[in-house]
Amino acid sequence: MLRIKSPPQNSYFAEQIYQATQREEPAAVKALTEFVTVYVSFIGATALIWNAPGSIFLVGGIVSKMTAWMAKAYFLNAFLNKVVWQPL
């Protein structure tokens, strides 16, 4: 098992990246956009695997701290960008 005793130099914590997005720093905005896109795409795939026909409830620390990012158009696009949902 890999154990890291301290963060590598030039690394940032999630809170620092989020704060940088509030200042509209391009690298932070891109990083958070990519994270949310991958995260939501995974949630959409999981909904298909579990055959969730009704609703999907997103809860927890990530979602509660990033509601503004989760409300953006690319969120829904990443969630629905599955071949079986294309007719929707």
Secondary structure, DSSP 8 states (H G I E B T S, - for coil): ----SS--TT---HHHHHHHHHTT-HHHHHHHHHHHHHHHHHHHHHHHHTT--S-----SHHHHH-HHHHTSHHHHHHHH--GGGTT-
